[in-house]
């Protein structure tokens, strides 16, 4: 989500810059027309003004389209979660039972869930308010207790039977 906000901010700044350029050029054209500058100068600055306005409108249009696409994706994701809530709860319960069978501590189990969700060690440390080194050690302990060698085997352990060949 932070990437979404960052992209949103950059597009908004870009559109604002194009708008400011257009206003400044329009003011310059107005002042130049009082001073009686040549028509070539006016045409050149007018072209830059039109280009700035087109750039601003294009950025605003793209911003609107991206916002609609993002809203659609969020709605689709929420619909999918709602439709598959029972399956997701069953999977979470099955994963919890397996973590208990491996005799993971509460912290190791939480690390396991966050790894399965795709978070990096750094992201997990931020979420849990611990150091990245602590997360790495807890992940190693999880892998040792489970007999797995890493994140990919952990994911495969739970997904292998869910994903049948086509």
PyMOL commands that place a pseudoatom at each C-alpha (Angstrom):
pseudoatom trace, name=CA, resn=UNK, resi=1, chain=A, elem=C, hetatm=0, pos=[0.000, 0.000, 0.000]
pseudoatom trace, name=CA, resn=UNK, resi=2, chain=A, elem=C, hetatm=0, pos=[2.784, 2.390, 0.706]
pseudoatom trace, name=CA, resn=UNK, resi=3, chain=A, elem=C, hetatm=0, pos=[3.891, 1.952, -2.919]
pseudoatom trace, name=CA, resn=UNK, resi=4, chain=A, elem=C, hetatm=0, pos=[0.367, 2.923, -3.972]
pseudoatom trace, name=CA, resn=UNK, resi=5, chain=A, elem=C, hetatm=0, pos=[0.560, 6.064, -1.871]
pseudoatom trace, name=CA, resn=UNK, resi=6, chain=A, elem=C, hetatm=0, pos=[4.039, 6.845, -3.210]
pseudoatom trace, name=CA, resn=UNK, resi=7, chain=A, elem=C, hetatm=0, pos=[2.885, 6.465, -6.818]
pseudoatom trace, name=CA, resn=UNK, resi=8, chain=A, elem=C, hetatm=0, pos=[-0.207, 8.514, -6.045]
pseudoatom trace, name=CA, resn=UNK, resi=9, chain=A, elem=C, hetatm=0, pos=[1.969, 11.266, -4.574]
pseudoatom trace, name=CA, resn=UNK, resi=10, chain=A, elem=C, hetatm=0, pos=[4.371, 11.279, -7.549]
pseudoatom trace, name=CA, resn=UNK, resi=11, chain=A, elem=C, hetatm=0, pos=[1.502, 11.513, -10.061]
pseudoatom trace, name=CA, resn=UNK, resi=12, chain=A, elem=C, hetatm=0, pos=[-0.099, 14.309, -8.069]
pseudoatom trace, name=CA, resn=UNK, resi=13, chain=A, elem=C, hetatm=0, pos=[3.197, 16.228, -7.900]
pseudoatom trace, name=CA, resn=UNK, resi=14, chain=A, elem=C, hetatm=0, pos=[3.774, 15.712, -11.647]
pseudoatom trace, name=CA, resn=UNK, resi=15, chain=A, elem=C, hetatm=0, pos=[0.313, 17.019, -12.520]
pseudoatom trace, name=CA, resn=UNK, resi=16, chain=A, elem=C, hetatm=0, pos=[0.853, 19.978, -10.183]
pseudoatom trace, name=CA, resn=UNK, resi=17, chain=A, elem=C, hetatm=0, pos=[4.226, 20.768, -11.796]
pseudoatom trace, name=CA, resn=UNK, resi=18, chain=A, elem=C, hetatm=0, pos=[2.652, 20.709, -15.268]
pseudoatom trace, name=CA, resn=UNK, resi=19, chain=A, elem=C, hetatm=0, pos=[-0.131, 22.985, -13.994]
pseudoatom trace, name=CA, resn=UNK, resi=20, chain=A, elem=C, hetatm=0, pos=[2.312, 25.458, -12.437]
pseudoatom trace, name=CA, resn=UNK, resi=21, chain=A, elem=C, hetatm=0, pos=[4.368, 25.516, -15.646]
pseudoatom trace, name=CA, resn=UNK, resi=22, chain=A, elem=C, hetatm=0, pos=[1.199, 26.226, -17.648]
pseudoatom trace, name=CA, resn=UNK, resi=23, chain=A, elem=C, hetatm=0, pos=[0.202, 29.084, -15.328]
pseudoatom trace, name=CA, resn=UNK, resi=24, chain=A, elem=C, hetatm=0, pos=[3.695, 30.615, -15.420]
pseudoatom trace, name=CA, resn=UNK, resi=25, chain=A, elem=C, hetatm=0, pos=[3.841, 30.422, -19.208]
pseudoatom trace, name=CA, resn=UNK, resi=26, chain=A, elem=C, hetatm=0, pos=[0.365, 31.945, -19.496]
pseudoatom trace, name=CA, resn=UNK, resi=27, chain=A, elem=C, hetatm=0, pos=[1.450, 34.836, -17.245]
pseudoatom trace, name=CA, resn=UNK, resi=28, chain=A, elem=C, hetatm=0, pos=[4.639, 35.255, -19.292]
pseudoatom trace, name=CA, resn=UNK, resi=29, chain=A, elem=C, hetatm=0, pos=[2.600, 35.342, -22.509]
pseudoatom trace, name=CA, resn=UNK, resi=30, chain=A, elem=C, hetatm=0, pos=[0.299, 37.956, -21.004]
pseudoatom trace, name=CA, resn=UNK, resi=31, chain=A, elem=C, hetatm=0, pos=[3.241, 40.133, -19.945]
pseudoatom trace, name=CA, resn=UNK, resi=32, chain=A, elem=C, hetatm=0, pos=[5.043, 39.569, -23.265]
pseudoatom trace, name=CA, resn=UNK, resi=33, chain=A, elem=C, hetatm=0, pos=[1.960, 40.634, -25.217]
pseudoatom trace, name=CA, resn=UNK, resi=34, chain=A, elem=C, hetatm=0, pos=[2.047, 44.005, -23.411]
pseudoatom trace, name=CA, resn=UNK, resi=35, chain=A, elem=C, hetatm=0, pos=[5.716, 44.452, -24.338]
pseudoatom trace, name=CA, resn=UNK, resi=36, chain=A, elem=C, hetatm=0, pos=[5.061, 43.746, -28.013]
pseudoatom trace, name=CA, resn=UNK, resi=37, chain=A, elem=C, hetatm=0, pos=[7.362, 40.749, -28.493]
pseudoatom trace, name=CA, resn=UNK, resi=38, chain=A, elem=C, hetatm=0, pos=[7.531, 38.991, -31.844]
pseudoatom trace, name=CA, resn=UNK, resi=39, chain=A, elem=C, hetatm=0, pos=[4.931, 36.489, -33.006]
pseudoatom trace, name=CA, resn=UNK, resi=40, chain=A, elem=C, hetatm=0, pos=[7.533, 33.689, -33.179]
pseudoatom trace, name=CA, resn=UNK, resi=41, chain=A, elem=C, hetatm=0, pos=[8.221, 34.088, -29.456]
pseudoatom trace, name=CA, resn=UNK, resi=42, chain=A, elem=C, hetatm=0, pos=[4.494, 34.021, -28.681]
pseudoatom trace, name=CA, resn=UNK, resi=43, chain=A, elem=C, hetatm=0, pos=[3.976, 30.894, -30.843]
pseudoatom trace, name=CA, resn=UNK, resi=44, chain=A, elem=C, hetatm=0, pos=[6.908, 29.132, -29.185]
pseudoatom trace, name=CA, resn=UNK, resi=45, chain=A, elem=C, hetatm=0, pos=[5.728, 29.905, -25.668]
pseudoatom trace, name=CA, resn=UNK, resi=46, chain=A, elem=C, hetatm=0, pos=[2.153, 29.083, -26.674]
pseudoatom trace, name=CA, resn=UNK, resi=47, chain=A, elem=C, hetatm=0, pos=[3.343, 25.661, -27.853]
pseudoatom trace, name=CA, resn=UNK, resi=48, chain=A, elem=C, hetatm=0, pos=[5.071, 25.064, -24.530]
pseudoatom trace, name=CA, resn=UNK, resi=49, chain=A, elem=C, hetatm=0, pos=[1.871, 26.159, -22.766]
pseudoatom trace, name=CA, resn=UNK, resi=50, chain=A, elem=C, hetatm=0, pos=[-0.205, 23.674, -24.773]
pseudoatom trace, name=CA, resn=UNK, resi=51, chain=A, elem=C, hetatm=0, pos=[2.351, 20.911, -24.080]
pseudoatom trace, name=CA, resn=UNK, resi=52, chain=A, elem=C, hetatm=0, pos=[2.241, 21.649, -20.339]
pseudoatom trace, name=CA, resn=UNK, resi=53, chain=A, elem=C, hetatm=0, pos=[-1.568, 21.587, -20.335]
pseudoatom trace, name=CA, resn=UNK, resi=54, chain=A, elem=C, hetatm=0, pos=[-1.604, 18.301, -22.270]
pseudoatom trace, name=CA, resn=UNK, resi=55, chain=A, elem=C, hetatm=0, pos=[0.915, 16.840, -19.803]
pseudoatom trace, name=CA, resn=UNK, resi=56, chain=A, elem=C, hetatm=0, pos=[-1.182, 17.945, -16.843]
pseudoatom trace, name=CA, resn=UNK, resi=57, chain=A, elem=C, hetatm=0, pos=[-4.395, 16.545, -18.328]
pseudoatom trace, name=CA, resn=UNK, resi=58, chain=A, elem=C, hetatm=0, pos=[-2.669, 13.263, -19.245]
pseudoatom trace, name=CA, resn=UNK, resi=59, chain=A, elem=C, hetatm=0, pos=[-1.345, 12.876, -15.693]
pseudoatom trace, name=CA, resn=UNK, resi=60, chain=A, elem=C, hetatm=0, pos=[-4.766, 13.624, -14.197]
pseudoatom trace, name=CA, resn=UNK, resi=61, chain=A, elem=C, hetatm=0, pos=[-6.420, 11.156, -16.599]
pseudoatom trace, name=CA, resn=UNK, resi=62, chain=A, elem=C, hetatm=0, pos=[-3.860, 8.452, -15.764]
pseudoatom trace, name=CA, resn=UNK, resi=63, chain=A, elem=C, hetatm=0, pos=[-4.252, 9.195, -12.067]
pseudoatom trace, name=CA, resn=UNK, resi=64, chain=A, elem=C, hetatm=0, pos=[-8.003, 8.717, -12.344]
pseudoatom trace, name=CA, resn=UNK, resi=65, chain=A, elem=C, hetatm=0, pos=[-7.626, 5.489, -14.319]
pseudoatom trace, name=CA, resn=UNK, resi=66, chain=A, elem=C, hetatm=0, pos=[-5.093, 4.053, -11.859]
pseudoatom trace, name=CA, resn=UNK, resi=67, chain=A, elem=C, hetatm=0, pos=[-7.347, 4.974, -8.936]
pseudoatom trace, name=CA, resn=UNK, resi=68, chain=A, elem=C, hetatm=0, pos=[-10.283, 3.176, -10.567]
pseudoatom trace, name=CA, resn=UNK, resi=69, chain=A, elem=C, hetatm=0, pos=[-8.101, 0.126, -11.313]
pseudoatom trace, name=CA, resn=UNK, resi=70, chain=A, elem=C, hetatm=0, pos=[-6.866, 0.061, -7.720]
pseudoatom trace, name=CA, resn=UNK, resi=71, chain=A, elem=C, hetatm=0, pos=[-10.407, 0.306, -6.355]
pseudoatom trace, name=CA, resn=UNK, resi=72, chain=A, elem=C, hetatm=0, pos=[-11.492, -2.525, -8.672]
pseudoatom trace, name=CA, resn=UNK, resi=73, chain=A, elem=C, hetatm=0, pos=[-8.584, -4.703, -7.527]
pseudoatom trace, name=CA, resn=UNK, resi=74, chain=A, elem=C, hetatm=0, pos=[-9.419, -4.056, -3.869]
pseudoatom trace, name=CA, resn=UNK, resi=75, chain=A, elem=C, hetatm=0, pos=[-13.080, -4.923, -4.449]
pseudoatom trace, name=CA, resn=UNK, resi=76, chain=A, elem=C, hetatm=0, pos=[-12.098, -8.121, -6.305]
pseudoatom trace, name=CA, resn=UNK, resi=77, chain=A, elem=C, hetatm=0, pos=[-9.710, -9.132, -3.513]
pseudoatom trace, name=CA, resn=UNK, resi=78, chain=A, elem=C, hetatm=0, pos=[-12.346, -8.521, -0.848]
pseudoatom trace, name=CA, resn=UNK, resi=79, chain=A, elem=C, hetatm=0, pos=[-14.952, -10.471, -2.838]
pseudoatom trace, name=CA, resn=UNK, resi=80, chain=A, elem=C, hetatm=0, pos=[-12.506, -13.364, -3.252]
pseudoatom trace, name=CA, resn=UNK, resi=81, chain=A, elem=C, hetatm=0, pos=[-11.740, -13.350, 0.490]
pseudoatom trace, name=CA, resn=UNK, resi=82, chain=A, elem=C, hetatm=0, pos=[-15.448, -13.331, 1.334]
pseudoatom trace, name=CA, resn=UNK, resi=83, chain=A, elem=C, hetatm=0, pos=[-16.208, -16.188, -1.089]
pseudoatom trace, name=CA, resn=UNK, resi=84, chain=A, elem=C, hetatm=0, pos=[-13.357, -18.328, 0.238]
pseudoatom trace, name=CA, resn=UNK, resi=85, chain=A, elem=C, hetatm=0, pos=[-13.488, -17.403, 3.933]
pseudoatom trace, name=CA, resn=UNK, resi=86, chain=A, elem=C, hetatm=0, pos=[-14.297, -20.947, 5.078]
pseudoatom trace, name=CA, resn=UNK, resi=87, chain=A, elem=C, hetatm=0, pos=[-11.424, -22.389, 3.038]
pseudoatom trace, name=CA, resn=UNK, resi=88, chain=A, elem=C, hetatm=0, pos=[-9.022, -19.757, 4.365]
pseudoatom trace, name=CA, resn=UNK, resi=89, chain=A, elem=C, hetatm=0, pos=[-10.087, -20.436, 7.956]
pseudoatom trace, name=CA, resn=UNK, resi=90, chain=A, elem=C, hetatm=0, pos=[-9.684, -24.176, 7.417]
pseudoatom trace, name=CA, resn=UNK, resi=91, chain=A, elem=C, hetatm=0, pos=[-6.232, -23.680, 5.926]
pseudoatom trace, name=CA, resn=UNK, resi=92, chain=A, elem=C, hetatm=0, pos=[-5.194, -21.429, 8.811]
pseudoatom trace, name=CA, resn=UNK, resi=93, chain=A, elem=C, hetatm=0, pos=[-6.423, -24.063, 11.288]
pseudoatom trace, name=CA, resn=UNK, resi=94, chain=A, elem=C, hetatm=0, pos=[-4.537, -26.816, 9.439]
pseudoatom trace, name=CA, resn=UNK, resi=95, chain=A, elem=C, hetatm=0, pos=[-1.352, -24.747, 9.422]
pseudoatom trace, name=CA, resn=UNK, resi=96, chain=A, elem=C, hetatm=0, pos=[-1.777, -24.036, 13.146]
pseudoatom trace, name=CA, resn=UNK, resi=97, chain=A, elem=C, hetatm=0, pos=[-2.190, -27.768, 13.853]
pseudoatom trace, name=CA, resn=UNK, resi=98, chain=A, elem=C, hetatm=0, pos=[0.973, -28.534, 11.877]
pseudoatom trace, name=CA, resn=UNK, resi=99, chain=A, elem=C, hetatm=0, pos=[2.893, -25.828, 13.716]
pseudoatom trace, name=CA, resn=UNK, resi=100, chain=A, elem=C, hetatm=0, pos=[1.715, -27.390, 16.990]
pseudoatom trace, name=CA, resn=UNK, resi=101, chain=A, elem=C, hetatm=0, pos=[2.843, -30.828, 15.766]
pseudoatom trace, name=CA, resn=UNK, resi=102, chain=A, elem=C, hetatm=0, pos=[6.278, -29.341, 15.086]
pseudoatom trace, name=CA, resn=UNK, resi=103, chain=A, elem=C, hetatm=0, pos=[6.174, -27.902, 18.641]
pseudoatom trace, name=CA, resn=UNK, resi=104, chain=A, elem=C, hetatm=0, pos=[6.848, -24.354, 17.508]
pseudoatom trace, name=CA, resn=UNK, resi=105, chain=A, elem=C, hetatm=0, pos=[6.796, -21.580, 20.067]
pseudoatom trace, name=CA, resn=UNK, resi=106, chain=A, elem=C, hetatm=0, pos=[4.146, -18.900, 19.682]
pseudoatom trace, name=CA, resn=UNK, resi=107, chain=A, elem=C, hetatm=0, pos=[6.765, -16.536, 18.219]
pseudoatom trace, name=CA, resn=UNK, resi=108, chain=A, elem=C, hetatm=0, pos=[8.023, -19.174, 15.752]
pseudoatom trace, name=CA, resn=UNK, resi=109, chain=A, elem=C, hetatm=0, pos=[4.456, -19.910, 14.646]
pseudoatom trace, name=CA, resn=UNK, resi=110, chain=A, elem=C, hetatm=0, pos=[3.807, -16.204, 14.084]
pseudoatom trace, name=CA, resn=UNK, resi=111, chain=A, elem=C, hetatm=0, pos=[7.042, -15.983, 12.080]
pseudoatom trace, name=CA, resn=UNK, resi=112, chain=A, elem=C, hetatm=0, pos=[5.868, -19.006, 10.066]
pseudoatom trace, name=CA, resn=UNK, resi=113, chain=A, elem=C, hetatm=0, pos=[2.542, -17.383, 9.194]
pseudoatom trace, name=CA, resn=UNK, resi=114, chain=A, elem=C, hetatm=0, pos=[4.252, -14.142, 8.190]
pseudoatom trace, name=CA, resn=UNK, resi=115, chain=A, elem=C, hetatm=0, pos=[6.777, -16.035, 6.048]
pseudoatom trace, name=CA, resn=UNK, resi=116, chain=A, elem=C, hetatm=0, pos=[3.901, -17.867, 4.352]
pseudoatom trace, name=CA, resn=UNK, resi=117, chain=A, elem=C, hetatm=0, pos=[2.272, -14.496, 3.658]
pseudoatom trace, name=CA, resn=UNK, resi=118, chain=A, elem=C, hetatm=0, pos=[5.447, -13.492, 1.821]
pseudoatom trace, name=CA, resn=UNK, resi=119, chain=A, elem=C, hetatm=0, pos=[6.938, -10.960, 4.214]
pseudoatom trace, name=CA, resn=UNK, resi=120, chain=A, elem=C, hetatm=0, pos=[10.720, -10.537, 4.299]
pseudoatom trace, name=CA, resn=UNK, resi=121, chain=A, elem=C, hetatm=0, pos=[12.692, -10.905, 7.527]
pseudoatom trace, name=CA, resn=UNK, resi=122, chain=A, elem=C, hetatm=0, pos=[12.983, -7.125, 7.681]
pseudoatom trace, name=CA, resn=UNK, resi=123, chain=A, elem=C, hetatm=0, pos=[9.221, -6.642, 7.232]
pseudoatom trace, name=CA, resn=UNK, resi=124, chain=A, elem=C, hetatm=0, pos=[8.490, -9.285, 9.877]
pseudoatom trace, name=CA, resn=UNK, resi=125, chain=A, elem=C, hetatm=0, pos=[10.854, -7.528, 12.295]
pseudoatom trace, name=CA, resn=UNK, resi=126, chain=A, elem=C, hetatm=0, pos=[8.993, -4.254, 11.719]
pseudoatom trace, name=CA, resn=UNK, resi=127, chain=A, elem=C, hetatm=0, pos=[5.576, -5.891, 12.177]
pseudoatom trace, name=CA, resn=UNK, resi=128, chain=A, elem=C, hetatm=0, pos=[6.654, -7.670, 15.366]
pseudoatom trace, name=CA, resn=UNK, resi=129, chain=A, elem=C, hetatm=0, pos=[8.761, -4.845, 16.771]
pseudoatom trace, name=CA, resn=UNK, resi=130, chain=A, elem=C, hetatm=0, pos=[11.886, -7.023, 17.009]
pseudoatom trace, name=CA, resn=UNK, resi=131, chain=A, elem=C, hetatm=0, pos=[15.268, -7.067, 15.354]
pseudoatom trace, name=CA, resn=UNK, resi=132, chain=A, elem=C, hetatm=0, pos=[15.842, -8.692, 11.995]
pseudoatom trace, name=CA, resn=UNK, resi=133, chain=A, elem=C, hetatm=0, pos=[18.441, -10.940, 13.639]
pseudoatom trace, name=CA, resn=UNK, resi=134, chain=A, elem=C, hetatm=0, pos=[15.824, -12.250, 16.089]
pseudoatom trace, name=CA, resn=UNK, resi=135, chain=A, elem=C, hetatm=0, pos=[13.479, -13.002, 13.201]
pseudoatom trace, name=CA, resn=UNK, resi=136, chain=A, elem=C, hetatm=0, pos=[16.235, -14.859, 11.319]
pseudoatom trace, name=CA, resn=UNK, resi=137, chain=A, elem=C, hetatm=0, pos=[17.027, -16.960, 14.405]
pseudoatom trace, name=CA, resn=UNK, resi=138, chain=A, elem=C, hetatm=0, pos=[13.354, -17.794, 14.971]
pseudoatom trace, name=CA, resn=UNK, resi=139, chain=A, elem=C, hetatm=0, pos=[12.966, -18.708, 11.292]
pseudoatom trace, name=CA, resn=UNK, resi=140, chain=A, elem=C, hetatm=0, pos=[16.023, -21.001, 11.538]
pseudoatom trace, name=CA, resn=UNK, resi=141, chain=A, elem=C, hetatm=0, pos=[14.501, -22.646, 14.605]
pseudoatom trace, name=CA, resn=UNK, resi=142, chain=A, elem=C, hetatm=0, pos=[11.218, -23.135, 12.724]
pseudoatom trace, name=CA, resn=UNK, resi=143, chain=A, elem=C, hetatm=0, pos=[13.045, -24.757, 9.790]
pseudoatom trace, name=CA, resn=UNK, resi=144, chain=A, elem=C, hetatm=0, pos=[15.086, -26.981, 12.121]
pseudoatom trace, name=CA, resn=UNK, resi=145, chain=A, elem=C, hetatm=0, pos=[12.019, -28.180, 14.069]
pseudoatom trace, name=CA, resn=UNK, resi=146, chain=A, elem=C, hetatm=0, pos=[10.045, -28.782, 10.857]
pseudoatom trace, name=CA, resn=UNK, resi=147, chain=A, elem=C, hetatm=0, pos=[12.871, -30.524, 9.024]
pseudoatom trace, name=CA, resn=UNK, resi=148, chain=A, elem=C, hetatm=0, pos=[12.535, -28.040, 6.159]
pseudoatom trace, name=CA, resn=UNK, resi=149, chain=A, elem=C, hetatm=0, pos=[15.426, -26.120, 4.645]
pseudoatom trace, name=CA, resn=UNK, resi=150, chain=A, elem=C, hetatm=0, pos=[13.873, -22.715, 4.021]
pseudoatom trace, name=CA, resn=UNK, resi=151, chain=A, elem=C, hetatm=0, pos=[10.990, -20.497, 3.045]
pseudoatom trace, name=CA, resn=UNK, resi=152, chain=A, elem=C, hetatm=0, pos=[10.304, -22.195, -0.300]
pseudoatom trace, name=CA, resn=UNK, resi=153, chain=A, elem=C, hetatm=0, pos=[10.023, -25.638, 1.317]
pseudoatom trace, name=CA, resn=UNK, resi=154, chain=A, elem=C, hetatm=0, pos=[7.791, -24.185, 4.042]
pseudoatom trace, name=CA, resn=UNK, resi=155, chain=A, elem=C, hetatm=0, pos=[5.422, -22.762, 1.414]
pseudoatom trace, name=CA, resn=UNK, resi=156, chain=A, elem=C, hetatm=0, pos=[5.562, -25.941, -0.658]
pseudoatom trace, name=CA, resn=UNK, resi=157, chain=A, elem=C, hetatm=0, pos=[4.770, -28.071, 2.410]
pseudoatom trace, name=CA, resn=UNK, resi=158, chain=A, elem=C, hetatm=0, pos=[1.365, -26.378, 2.763]
pseudoatom trace, name=CA, resn=UNK, resi=159, chain=A, elem=C, hetatm=0, pos=[0.580, -25.641, -0.894]
pseudoatom trace, name=CA, resn=UNK, resi=160, chain=A, elem=C, hetatm=0, pos=[1.724, -28.861, -2.556]
pseudoatom trace, name=CA, resn=UNK, resi=161, chain=A, elem=C, hetatm=0, pos=[-1.517, -30.782, -2.010]
pseudoatom trace, name=CA, resn=UNK, resi=162, chain=A, elem=C, hetatm=0, pos=[-3.743, -27.756, -2.663]
pseudoatom trace, name=CA, resn=UNK, resi=163, chain=A, elem=C, hetatm=0, pos=[-2.491, -27.115, -6.180]
pseudoatom trace, name=CA, resn=UNK, resi=164, chain=A, elem=C, hetatm=0, pos=[-3.469, -30.046, -8.356]
pseudoatom trace, name=CA, resn=UNK, resi=165, chain=A, elem=C, hetatm=0, pos=[-2.015, -30.367, -11.878]
pseudoatom trace, name=CA, resn=UNK, resi=166, chain=A, elem=C, hetatm=0, pos=[-4.278, -29.015, -14.618]
for i in range(1, 166): cmd.bond("trace and resi %d" % i, "trace and resi %d" % (i + 1))
show_as sticks, trace
zoom trace
